[in-house]
């Protein structure tokens, strides 16, 4: 387009120069004057053209400079916006890190407090037993109490998890947590062995509290891995009624209420039915945060399902063989002795209508699985599906608070509960 314009302008200049030259020649200027006029006219035209072209190029360059300036302003605005966004992100990260640090410090202080209380209880229990050591029949218990005391003070308490399966798929959907103590030789002490001396000495409350604390940490770690698996964690009525421990524990769960769907607190049937107003009120506070409950050690199947529903009890665990032993045939149909008016296969459906799932625990054989499925029970737990296994030290170490906070109290290894 520019070349065409230039050609037309040149033709115009040429025509003007010819007109001037012919005019001079016609009116007596002669050929010399005409040629001079032609050459001069062309020179003046082209000089004028150069001025016009330079003016146009200057205007174009000015426009380009303005465009560059506009682009620079836009870029500067974007850089400023990006810088503001980066500053906001940095502040958010700093605030999150501060909140996490404060939360971690709170957890550490709670754990320190629990450990100190546990030590006081251990010392009190040991001192109470010391006066009885003169009697020969008390010496074995005193020795076992000393072993339990050493295991707790030296932090030889391990956390074990046992899978709970969805039936009939046999897919792990929950774990139940257990505690195991180890003596100085590394031998694992089963609960039946150490409960006989630990419970009378008042030590199990502290162990339960440590277990609750550890379960929160493990559930948080599973949540970070996006593993949709819940953990049953035993909680004693003594812990629910403890005016010192429970408010701190409630604060911890309030900060971790996003884990409510993955942490189920387990209570024995007898303890649940004998709960007082304080325990019931504190269970309600946990339920308000979204946490659920489970009953284990269920021996009486004549359950108050309305009470269970009001108390946010979502699971009941019944020993598989005990449940099957309840079954009798009357008039050609199977019923449960505790519920003679209900067909055995309708028991799980009845509890389910109240939002309560039945879990058959202590499943030991495939034959029991067949019978359990006939009763429409959706979950199973027992050695057939997997024995309780210790959490690896590496997993616990990643879930633990920094060891520097706790080193004055005990060496970090694996902390668990019953």
C-alpha positions as a Markdown table, in Angstrom:
| # | Residue | x | y | z |
|---|---|---|---|---|
| 1 | Unk | 0.0 | 0.0 | 0.0 |
| 2 | Unk | 2.8 | 2.3 | 0.9 |
| 3 | Unk | 4.6 | 1.7 | -2.5 |
| 4 | Unk | 1.4 | 2.5 | -4.5 |
| 5 | Unk | 1.0 | 5.8 | -2.6 |
| 6 | Unk | 4.7 | 6.6 | -3.3 |
| 7 | Unk | 4.2 | 5.9 | -7.0 |
| 8 | Unk | 1.1 | 8.1 | -7.2 |
| 9 | Unk | 2.9 | 10.9 | -5.4 |
| 10 | Unk | 5.9 | 10.7 | -7.8 |
| 11 | Unk | 3.5 | 10.8 | -10.8 |
| 12 | Unk | 1.8 | 13.8 | -9.3 |
| 13 | Unk | 5.2 | 15.6 | -8.8 |
| 14 | Unk | 6.2 | 14.8 | -12.4 |
| 15 | Unk | 2.9 | 16.2 | -13.8 |
| 16 | Unk | 3.3 | 19.4 | -11.8 |
| 17 | Unk | 6.9 | 19.8 | -12.9 |
| 18 | Unk | 5.9 | 19.3 | -16.6 |
| 19 | Unk | 3.1 | 21.8 | -16.3 |
| 20 | Unk | 5.4 | 24.5 | -14.9 |
| 21 | Unk | 8.1 | 23.7 | -17.6 |
| 22 | Unk | 5.6 | 23.9 | -20.5 |
| 23 | Unk | 4.2 | 27.1 | -19.2 |
| 24 | Unk | 7.6 | 28.8 | -19.1 |
| 25 | Unk | 8.5 | 27.4 | -22.6 |
| 26 | Unk | 5.2 | 28.6 | -24.1 |
| 27 | Unk | 5.5 | 32.1 | -22.8 |
| 28 | Unk | 9.0 | 32.6 | -24.3 |
| 29 | Unk | 11.2 | 31.1 | -21.7 |
| 30 | Unk | 12.8 | 28.7 | -24.2 |
| 31 | Unk | 13.8 | 25.1 | -23.9 |
| 32 | Unk | 16.5 | 25.9 | -21.4 |
| 33 | Unk | 14.0 | 27.6 | -19.0 |
| 34 | Unk | 11.6 | 24.8 | -19.5 |
| 35 | Unk | 14.1 | 22.1 | -18.7 |
| 36 | Unk | 15.4 | 24.0 | -15.7 |
| 37 | Unk | 11.9 | 24.5 | -14.5 |
| 38 | Unk | 11.2 | 20.8 | -14.9 |
| 39 | Unk | 14.3 | 19.7 | -13.0 |
| 40 | Unk | 13.8 | 22.3 | -10.3 |
| 41 | Unk | 10.2 | 21.4 | -9.9 |
| 42 | Unk | 11.0 | 17.8 | -9.6 |
| 43 | Unk | 13.7 | 18.6 | -7.0 |
| 44 | Unk | 11.3 | 20.8 | -5.0 |
| 45 | Unk | 8.6 | 18.2 | -5.1 |
| 46 | Unk | 10.8 | 15.4 | -4.0 |
| 47 | Unk | 12.2 | 17.6 | -1.2 |
| 48 | Unk | 8.6 | 18.4 | -0.1 |
| 49 | Unk | 7.8 | 14.6 | -0.3 |
| 50 | Unk | 10.8 | 13.8 | 1.9 |
| 51 | Unk | 9.5 | 16.3 | 4.5 |
| 52 | Unk | 6.0 | 14.8 | 4.3 |
| 53 | Unk | 7.4 | 11.2 | 4.6 |
| 54 | Unk | 9.5 | 12.1 | 7.6 |
| 55 | Unk | 6.5 | 13.7 | 9.2 |
| 56 | Unk | 4.5 | 10.6 | 8.6 |
| 57 | Unk | 7.3 | 8.3 | 9.9 |
| 58 | Unk | 7.6 | 10.6 | 13.0 |
| 59 | Unk | 3.9 | 10.3 | 13.7 |
| 60 | Unk | 4.1 | 6.5 | 13.2 |
| 61 | Unk | 7.1 | 6.2 | 15.5 |
| 62 | Unk | 5.3 | 8.4 | 18.1 |
| 63 | Unk | 2.3 | 6.1 | 17.9 |
| 64 | Unk | 4.5 | 3.1 | 18.4 |
| 65 | Unk | 6.2 | 4.7 | 21.4 |
| 66 | Unk | 2.8 | 5.4 | 22.9 |
| 67 | Unk | 1.8 | 1.7 | 22.3 |
| 68 | Unk | 5.0 | 0.6 | 24.0 |
| 69 | Unk | 4.3 | 3.0 | 26.9 |
| 70 | Unk | 0.7 | 1.6 | 27.2 |
| 71 | Unk | 2.1 | -2.0 | 27.2 |
| 72 | Unk | 4.6 | -1.0 | 29.8 |
| 73 | Unk | 1.9 | 0.5 | 32.0 |
| 74 | Unk | -0.2 | -2.7 | 31.6 |
| 75 | Unk | 2.8 | -4.9 | 32.5 |
| 76 | Unk | 3.6 | -2.7 | 35.5 |
| 77 | Unk | 0.0 | -3.1 | 36.7 |
| 78 | Unk | 0.2 | -6.8 | 36.3 |
| 79 | Unk | 3.5 | -7.0 | 38.1 |
| 80 | Unk | 2.1 | -4.9 | 41.0 |
| 81 | Unk | -1.0 | -7.2 | 41.2 |
| 82 | Unk | 1.2 | -10.3 | 41.1 |
| 83 | Unk | 3.4 | -8.8 | 43.9 |
| 84 | Unk | 0.3 | -8.1 | 46.0 |
| 85 | Unk | -0.9 | -11.7 | 45.4 |
| 86 | Unk | 2.5 | -13.1 | 46.3 |
| 87 | Unk | 2.5 | -11.0 | 49.5 |
| 88 | Unk | -1.0 | -12.3 | 50.4 |
| 89 | Unk | 0.1 | -15.9 | 49.8 |
| 90 | Unk | 3.2 | -15.4 | 51.9 |
| 91 | Unk | 1.2 | -13.9 | 54.7 |
| 92 | Unk | -1.3 | -16.8 | 54.5 |
| 93 | Unk | 1.5 | -19.3 | 54.6 |
| 94 | Unk | 3.1 | -17.5 | 57.6 |
| 95 | Unk | -0.2 | -17.4 | 59.4 |
| 96 | Unk | -0.9 | -21.1 | 58.7 |
| 97 | Unk | 2.6 | -22.0 | 59.9 |
| 98 | Unk | 2.0 | -19.9 | 63.1 |
| 99 | Unk | -1.3 | -21.6 | 63.7 |
| 100 | Unk | 0.2 | -25.0 | 63.2 |
| 101 | Unk | 3.1 | -24.1 | 65.5 |
| 102 | Unk | 0.7 | -23.0 | 68.2 |
| 103 | Unk | -1.4 | -26.1 | 67.7 |
| 104 | Unk | 1.7 | -28.3 | 67.9 |
| 105 | Unk | 2.8 | -26.5 | 71.1 |
| 106 | Unk | -0.6 | -27.0 | 72.6 |
| 107 | Unk | -0.4 | -30.7 | 71.8 |
| 108 | Unk | 3.1 | -30.9 | 73.2 |
| 109 | Unk | 2.0 | -29.2 | 76.5 |
| 110 | Unk | -1.0 | -31.5 | 76.7 |
| 111 | Unk | 1.3 | -34.6 | 76.2 |
| 112 | Unk | 3.7 | -33.2 | 78.8 |
| 113 | Unk | 0.9 | -32.7 | 81.2 |
| 114 | Unk | -0.4 | -36.2 | 80.7 |
| 115 | Unk | 3.0 | -37.7 | 81.1 |
| 116 | Unk | 3.5 | -35.8 | 84.4 |
| 117 | Unk | 0.2 | -37.0 | 85.7 |
| 118 | Unk | 1.0 | -40.5 | 84.6 |
| 119 | Unk | 4.2 | -40.4 | 86.5 |
| 120 | Unk | 2.5 | -39.1 | 89.6 |
| 121 | Unk | -0.1 | -41.9 | 89.4 |
| 122 | Unk | 2.7 | -44.4 | 88.8 |
| 123 | Unk | 4.6 | -43.2 | 91.9 |
| 124 | Unk | 1.5 | -43.1 | 94.0 |
| 125 | Unk | 0.5 | -46.6 | 92.9 |
| 126 | Unk | 4.1 | -47.9 | 93.5 |
| 127 | Unk | 4.3 | -46.3 | 96.9 |
| 128 | Unk | 0.9 | -47.8 | 97.9 |
| 129 | Unk | 2.1 | -51.2 | 96.9 |
| 130 | Unk | 5.5 | -50.8 | 98.6 |
| 131 | Unk | 4.1 | -51.1 | 102.1 |
| 132 | Unk | 2.5 | -54.4 | 101.1 |
| 133 | Unk | 5.6 | -56.1 | 99.8 |
| 134 | Unk | 6.3 | -57.7 | 103.1 |
| 135 | Unk | 3.5 | -60.1 | 102.4 |
| 136 | Unk | 4.7 | -63.1 | 100.3 |
| 137 | Unk | 1.5 | -63.3 | 98.4 |
| 138 | Unk | 1.8 | -59.6 | 97.2 |
| 139 | Unk | 5.4 | -59.9 | 95.8 |
| 140 | Unk | 4.5 | -61.2 | 92.3 |
| 141 | Unk | 2.0 | -58.3 | 91.9 |
| 142 | Unk | 4.5 | -55.8 | 93.2 |
| 143 | Unk | 7.1 | -57.0 | 90.7 |
| 144 | Unk | 4.6 | -56.8 | 87.9 |
| 145 | Unk | 3.6 | -53.3 | 88.9 |
| 146 | Unk | 7.2 | -52.3 | 88.9 |
| 147 | Unk | 7.5 | -53.7 | 85.3 |
| 148 | Unk | 4.5 | -51.8 | 84.2 |
| 149 | Unk | 5.8 | -48.6 | 85.9 |
| 150 | Unk | 9.2 | -49.0 | 84.2 |
| 151 | Unk | 7.5 | -49.6 | 80.8 |
| 152 | Unk | 5.4 | -46.4 | 81.1 |
| 153 | Unk | 8.2 | -44.2 | 82.4 |
| 154 | Unk | 10.6 | -45.5 | 79.8 |
| 155 | Unk | 8.0 | -45.1 | 77.1 |
| 156 | Unk | 7.9 | -48.8 | 76.1 |
| 157 | Unk | 4.2 | -48.4 | 75.0 |
| 158 | Unk | 3.4 | -49.4 | 71.4 |
| 159 | Unk | 0.3 | -48.6 | 69.4 |
| 160 | Unk | -1.2 | -51.5 | 67.5 |
| 161 | Unk | -3.9 | -51.4 | 64.8 |
| 162 | Unk | -6.3 | -54.2 | 63.7 |
| 163 | Unk | -8.3 | -53.9 | 60.5 |
| 164 | Unk | -12.1 | -53.9 | 60.5 |
| 165 | Unk | -13.4 | -55.2 | 57.2 |
| 166 | Unk | -16.5 | -54.4 | 55.1 |
| 167 | Unk | -18.3 | -57.7 | 54.3 |
| 168 | Unk | -18.5 | -59.5 | 52.0 |
| 169 | Unk | -15.9 | -57.5 | 50.0 |
| 170 | Unk | -13.3 | -57.8 | 52.9 |
| 171 | Unk | -12.1 | -54.3 | 52.3 |
| 172 | Unk | -10.5 | -52.5 | 55.2 |
| 173 | Unk | -12.6 | -49.5 | 56.2 |
| 174 | Unk | -11.6 | -49.0 | 59.8 |
| 175 | Unk | -8.9 | -49.9 | 62.3 |
| 176 | Unk | -9.2 | -50.5 | 66.0 |
| 177 | Unk | -6.3 | -49.2 | 68.2 |
| 178 | Unk | -4.7 | -51.1 | 71.0 |
| 179 | Unk | -1.9 | -50.6 | 73.4 |
| 180 | Unk | 0.9 | -53.0 | 74.3 |
| 181 | Unk | 3.6 | -52.6 | 76.9 |
| 182 | Unk | 7.1 | -54.0 | 76.6 |
| 183 | Unk | 9.3 | -55.1 | 79.6 |
| 184 | Unk | 13.0 | -54.3 | 79.7 |
| 185 | Unk | 13.8 | -57.4 | 77.7 |
| 186 | Unk | 11.5 | -56.3 | 74.8 |
| 187 | Unk | 8.9 | -58.9 | 75.6 |
| 188 | Unk | 5.4 | -57.7 | 74.7 |
| 189 | Unk | 2.9 | -57.7 | 77.6 |
| 190 | Unk | -0.7 | -58.4 | 76.7 |
| 191 | Unk | -3.5 | -56.3 | 78.4 |
| 192 | Unk | -4.7 | -59.4 | 80.3 |
| 193 | Unk | -1.3 | -59.5 | 82.0 |
| 194 | Unk | -0.8 | -55.9 | 83.0 |
| 195 | Unk | -4.4 | -54.7 | 83.6 |
| 196 | Unk | -4.6 | -56.8 | 86.8 |
| 197 | Unk | -2.1 | -54.4 | 88.5 |
| 198 | Unk | -2.4 | -51.3 | 86.4 |
| 199 | Unk | -6.1 | -50.7 | 86.9 |
| 200 | Unk | -6.1 | -51.0 | 90.7 |
| 201 | Unk | -3.2 | -48.6 | 90.8 |
| 202 | Unk | -5.1 | -46.0 | 88.7 |
| 203 | Unk | -2.6 | -46.1 | 85.8 |
| 204 | Unk | -4.9 | -47.0 | 82.9 |
| 205 | Unk | -6.6 | -43.6 | 82.8 |
| 206 | Unk | -3.2 | -42.0 | 81.9 |
| 207 | Unk | -2.5 | -44.7 | 79.3 |
| 208 | Unk | -6.0 | -44.2 | 77.8 |
| 209 | Unk | -5.3 | -40.5 | 77.6 |
| 210 | Unk | -2.1 | -41.1 | 75.7 |
| 211 | Unk | -3.9 | -43.4 | 73.4 |
| 212 | Unk | -6.5 | -40.8 | 72.6 |
| 213 | Unk | -3.7 | -38.3 | 71.9 |
| 214 | Unk | -1.9 | -40.7 | 69.6 |
| 215 | Unk | -5.0 | -41.7 | 67.7 |
| 216 | Unk | -5.6 | -38.0 | 66.8 |
| 217 | Unk | -2.1 | -37.8 | 65.4 |
| 218 | Unk | -2.5 | -41.1 | 63.4 |
| 219 | Unk | -5.8 | -40.0 | 62.0 |
| 220 | Unk | -4.4 | -36.7 | 60.9 |
| 221 | Unk | -1.5 | -38.5 | 59.1 |
| 222 | Unk | -4.0 | -40.8 | 57.3 |
| 223 | Unk | -6.0 | -37.7 | 56.3 |
| 224 | Unk | -2.9 | -36.1 | 54.8 |
| 225 | Unk | -2.5 | -39.2 | 52.7 |
| 226 | Unk | -6.1 | -38.9 | 51.7 |
| 227 | Unk | -6.9 | -42.3 | 53.1 |
| 228 | Unk | -10.6 | -42.6 | 53.9 |
| 229 | Unk | -10.1 | -44.9 | 56.9 |
| 230 | Unk | -11.5 | -44.4 | 60.4 |
| 231 | Unk | -9.9 | -45.5 | 63.7 |
| 232 | Unk | -11.8 | -46.8 | 66.7 |
| 233 | Unk | -10.1 | -45.4 | 69.8 |
| 234 | Unk | -11.0 | -46.6 | 73.4 |
| 235 | Unk | -12.1 | -43.8 | 75.7 |
| 236 | Unk | -12.8 | -44.5 | 79.4 |
| 237 | Unk | -15.5 | -42.9 | 81.5 |
| 238 | Unk | -12.8 | -41.7 | 83.8 |
| 239 | Unk | -11.3 | -39.7 | 80.9 |
| 240 | Unk | -14.7 | -38.3 | 80.0 |
| 241 | Unk | -15.2 | -37.2 | 83.6 |
| 242 | Unk | -11.7 | -35.9 | 84.2 |
| 243 | Unk | -12.1 | -32.1 | 84.8 |
| 244 | Unk | -8.4 | -31.5 | 84.0 |
| 245 | Unk | -7.9 | -33.7 | 81.0 |
| 246 | Unk | -11.2 | -33.4 | 79.1 |
| 247 | Unk | -11.3 | -29.6 | 78.5 |
| 248 | Unk | -7.8 | -29.8 | 77.0 |
| 249 | Unk | -8.8 | -32.8 | 74.9 |
| 250 | Unk | -11.9 | -31.1 | 73.7 |
| 251 | Unk | -9.8 | -28.1 | 72.6 |
| 252 | Unk | -7.6 | -30.4 | 70.7 |
| 253 | Unk | -10.5 | -32.0 | 68.9 |
| 254 | Unk | -12.1 | -28.7 | 68.2 |
| 255 | Unk | -8.9 | -27.7 | 66.3 |
| 256 | Unk | -9.1 | -31.0 | 64.5 |
| 257 | Unk | -12.9 | -31.3 | 63.9 |
| 258 | Unk | -12.2 | -32.0 | 60.3 |
| 259 | Unk | -11.1 | -35.4 | 61.4 |
| 260 | Unk | -14.5 | -36.2 | 63.0 |
| 261 | Unk | -15.5 | -38.6 | 60.3 |
| 262 | Unk | -12.4 | -40.7 | 60.8 |
| 263 | Unk | -12.2 | -41.0 | 64.6 |
| 264 | Unk | -14.7 | -43.1 | 66.5 |
| 265 | Unk | -14.6 | -43.3 | 70.3 |
| 266 | Unk | -15.2 | -46.7 | 71.8 |
| 267 | Unk | -16.8 | -47.4 | 75.1 |
| 268 | Unk | -17.8 | -50.7 | 76.8 |
| 269 | Unk | -21.4 | -51.5 | 77.0 |
| 270 | Unk | -21.5 | -51.7 | 80.8 |
| 271 | Unk | -19.6 | -48.4 | 81.1 |
| 272 | Unk | -22.0 | -46.7 | 78.6 |
| 273 | Unk | -25.1 | -47.9 | 80.4 |
| 274 | Unk | -23.7 | -46.8 | 83.8 |
| 275 | Unk | -22.5 | -43.4 | 82.6 |
| 276 | Unk | -23.3 | -40.3 | 84.8 |
| 277 | Unk | -24.5 | -36.9 | 83.8 |
| 278 | Unk | -21.0 | -35.5 | 83.5 |
| 279 | Unk | -19.9 | -38.2 | 81.1 |
| 280 | Unk | -23.1 | -38.0 | 79.1 |
| 281 | Unk | -22.7 | -34.2 | 78.8 |
| 282 | Unk | -19.1 | -34.5 | 77.6 |
| 283 | Unk | -20.1 | -37.2 | 75.1 |
| 284 | Unk | -22.6 | -34.7 | 73.8 |
| 285 | Unk | -19.9 | -32.1 | 73.4 |
| 286 | Unk | -17.8 | -34.5 | 71.3 |
| 287 | Unk | -20.9 | -35.4 | 69.3 |
| 288 | Unk | -21.6 | -31.7 | 68.6 |
| 289 | Unk | -18.1 | -31.6 | 67.0 |
| 290 | Unk | -19.2 | -34.4 | 64.7 |
| 291 | Unk | -17.4 | -37.3 | 66.4 |
| 292 | Unk | -19.2 | -40.7 | 66.7 |
| 293 | Unk | -19.2 | -43.5 | 69.3 |
| 294 | Unk | -19.1 | -47.3 | 69.3 |
| 295 | Unk | -20.0 | -49.8 | 71.9 |
| 296 | Unk | -17.8 | -52.9 | 72.4 |
| 297 | Unk | -17.9 | -55.8 | 74.9 |
| 298 | Unk | -21.6 | -56.1 | 74.0 |
| 299 | Unk | -23.2 | -59.0 | 75.8 |
| 300 | Unk | -26.8 | -57.9 | 76.1 |
| 301 | Unk | -28.4 | -57.7 | 72.6 |
| 302 | Unk | -31.6 | -56.1 | 74.0 |
| 303 | Unk | -30.2 | -52.7 | 73.3 |
| 304 | Unk | -32.0 | -49.4 | 73.9 |
| 305 | Unk | -31.6 | -48.3 | 70.3 |
| 306 | Unk | -33.3 | -44.9 | 70.8 |
| 307 | Unk | -30.8 | -44.1 | 73.6 |
| 308 | Unk | -27.9 | -45.2 | 71.3 |
| 309 | Unk | -29.2 | -43.0 | 68.5 |
| 310 | Unk | -29.6 | -40.0 | 70.8 |
| 311 | Unk | -26.0 | -40.5 | 72.0 |
| 312 | Unk | -24.6 | -40.7 | 68.5 |
| 313 | Unk | -23.5 | -44.3 | 68.9 |
| 314 | Unk | -23.1 | -45.5 | 65.4 |
| 315 | Unk | -21.6 | -49.0 | 65.9 |
| 316 | Unk | -22.0 | -51.9 | 68.3 |
| 317 | Unk | -19.4 | -54.7 | 68.4 |
| 318 | Unk | -20.5 | -58.2 | 69.3 |
| 319 | Unk | -18.2 | -61.2 | 69.5 |
| 320 | Unk | -19.0 | -63.4 | 66.6 |
| 321 | Unk | -19.3 | -66.7 | 68.5 |
| 322 | Unk | -21.3 | -65.1 | 71.3 |
| 323 | Unk | -23.7 | -63.8 | 68.7 |
| 324 | Unk | -24.0 | -67.1 | 67.0 |
| 325 | Unk | -24.5 | -68.9 | 70.3 |
| 326 | Unk | -27.5 | -66.6 | 70.9 |
| 327 | Unk | -29.3 | -68.2 | 67.9 |
| 328 | Unk | -31.9 | -70.8 | 68.6 |
| 329 | Unk | -34.6 | -72.3 | 66.3 |
| 330 | Unk | -38.2 | -71.9 | 67.4 |
| 331 | Unk | -41.1 | -73.0 | 65.3 |
| 332 | Unk | -38.9 | -73.4 | 62.3 |
| 333 | Unk | -37.2 | -70.0 | 62.4 |
| 334 | Unk | -34.0 | -68.7 | 64.0 |
| 335 | Unk | -34.3 | -66.1 | 66.8 |
| 336 | Unk | -31.9 | -64.6 | 69.3 |
| 337 | Unk | -32.4 | -65.6 | 72.9 |
| 338 | Unk | -32.3 | -62.0 | 74.0 |
| 339 | Unk | -34.9 | -60.9 | 71.4 |
| 340 | Unk | -37.3 | -63.8 | 71.1 |
| 341 | Unk | -39.8 | -61.7 | 69.1 |
| 342 | Unk | -37.3 | -60.9 | 66.4 |
| 343 | Unk | -36.0 | -63.1 | 63.7 |
| 344 | Unk | -32.2 | -63.4 | 63.9 |
| 345 | Unk | -31.6 | -62.2 | 60.4 |
| 346 | Unk | -33.6 | -59.0 | 61.2 |
| 347 | Unk | -31.4 | -57.9 | 64.1 |
| 348 | Unk | -28.8 | -56.0 | 62.0 |
| 349 | Unk | -31.6 | -54.4 | 59.9 |
| 350 | Unk | -33.3 | -53.2 | 63.1 |
| 351 | Unk | -30.2 | -51.5 | 64.5 |
| 352 | Unk | -29.5 | -50.0 | 61.0 |
| 353 | Unk | -32.9 | -48.3 | 61.1 |
| 354 | Unk | -31.6 | -46.4 | 64.1 |
| 355 | Unk | -28.4 | -45.5 | 62.4 |
| 356 | Unk | -26.4 | -48.2 | 64.2 |
| 357 | Unk | -24.2 | -50.7 | 62.4 |
| 358 | Unk | -23.3 | -54.1 | 63.9 |
| 359 | Unk | -19.7 | -55.3 | 63.8 |
| 360 | Unk | -18.9 | -58.9 | 64.4 |
| 361 | Unk | -15.6 | -59.0 | 66.3 |
| 362 | Unk | -13.3 | -61.9 | 67.2 |
| 363 | Unk | -14.0 | -63.6 | 63.9 |
| 364 | Unk | -11.8 | -66.7 | 63.8 |
| 365 | Unk | -13.1 | -69.0 | 61.0 |
| 366 | Unk | -14.6 | -68.9 | 57.6 |
| 367 | Unk | -17.6 | -70.7 | 58.9 |
| 368 | Unk | -18.4 | -67.8 | 61.2 |
| 369 | Unk | -18.1 | -65.5 | 58.2 |
| 370 | Unk | -20.8 | -67.4 | 56.4 |
| 371 | Unk | -23.1 | -67.3 | 59.4 |
| 372 | Unk | -22.5 | -63.6 | 59.9 |
| 373 | Unk | -23.4 | -62.8 | 56.3 |
| 374 | Unk | -26.6 | -64.8 | 56.8 |
| 375 | Unk | -27.4 | -62.4 | 59.6 |
| 376 | Unk | -26.9 | -59.4 | 57.2 |
| 377 | Unk | -24.0 | -58.0 | 59.3 |
| 378 | Unk | -21.9 | -55.6 | 57.2 |
| 379 | Unk | -18.6 | -55.6 | 59.1 |
| 380 | Unk | -16.2 | -58.1 | 60.6 |
| 381 | Unk | -13.1 | -57.9 | 62.8 |
| 382 | Unk | -10.8 | -60.6 | 64.1 |
| 383 | Unk | -7.6 | -62.6 | 63.5 |
| 384 | Unk | -9.1 | -64.2 | 60.4 |
| 385 | Unk | -8.9 | -60.8 | 58.7 |
| 386 | Unk | -5.7 | -59.6 | 60.4 |
| 387 | Unk | -4.1 | -59.5 | 63.8 |
| 388 | Unk | -3.2 | -56.3 | 65.5 |
| 389 | Unk | 0.0 | -55.0 | 64.1 |
| 390 | Unk | 2.4 | -52.4 | 65.6 |
| 391 | Unk | 2.6 | -49.0 | 63.9 |
| 392 | Unk | 6.0 | -48.6 | 62.3 |
| 393 | Unk | 8.4 | -46.3 | 64.2 |
| 394 | Unk | 8.9 | -44.2 | 61.0 |
| 395 | Unk | 5.1 | -43.5 | 60.9 |
| 396 | Unk | 5.0 | -42.6 | 64.5 |
| 397 | Unk | 8.1 | -40.4 | 64.2 |
| 398 | Unk | 6.4 | -38.4 | 61.4 |
| 399 | Unk | 3.3 | -38.0 | 63.4 |
| 400 | Unk | 5.0 | -37.1 | 66.6 |
| 401 | Unk | 5.8 | -33.6 | 67.8 |
| 402 | Unk | 9.5 | -32.6 | 67.7 |
| 403 | Unk | 11.5 | -34.7 | 70.1 |
| 404 | Unk | 13.3 | -31.7 | 71.5 |
| 405 | Unk | 10.1 | -30.6 | 73.3 |
| 406 | Unk | 9.7 | -34.0 | 75.0 |
| 407 | Unk | 13.3 | -35.1 | 75.6 |
| 408 | Unk | 13.3 | -33.9 | 79.2 |
| 409 | Unk | 10.4 | -36.2 | 80.0 |
| 410 | Unk | 11.2 | -39.4 | 78.1 |
| 411 | Unk | 13.0 | -40.6 | 75.0 |
| 412 | Unk | 10.8 | -40.6 | 71.9 |
| 413 | Unk | 10.0 | -44.0 | 70.5 |
| 414 | Unk | 6.5 | -45.3 | 70.1 |
| 415 | Unk | 3.7 | -44.1 | 72.3 |
| 416 | Unk | 0.3 | -45.8 | 72.3 |
| 417 | Unk | -2.6 | -46.7 | 74.5 |
| 418 | Unk | -5.0 | -49.4 | 75.3 |
